[in-house]
Amino acid sequence: MSETFEFYLNGTGIWIQSSGSGDYKTYFDWKIERPFVIKILETKIEDSSDPEPEFWDEEAIWREFEYEFKLISNDCGNEIALCNKGSDYFYVSTQRMGYSNNSSII
């Protein structure tokens, strides 16, 4: 099982949860509210086992999270991780999110 967050410069993103039974993709809009505070609005979910995407209704809300980058030690050494403030995880993920600097994502 793995999880990936991709934040695009246009204020959209995707959270991909992969497992042996397929992929679960949550599309979202994001914006920085103030330094180290992000707001996320989930807009669509795709489940590879269900051909019809689920769209959020007009009552969907922006969820606000205070975040930080932490140095996390694991069996591979030390890595920088994106985390909710006071947690080892980001957003509502159950996996640690390592930081990657890719030219197409931030």
Helices and strands as residue ranges (DSSP letters): E 2-7, E 12-19, E 22-34, E 37-47, E 50-55, E 63-74, E 77-84, E 97-98
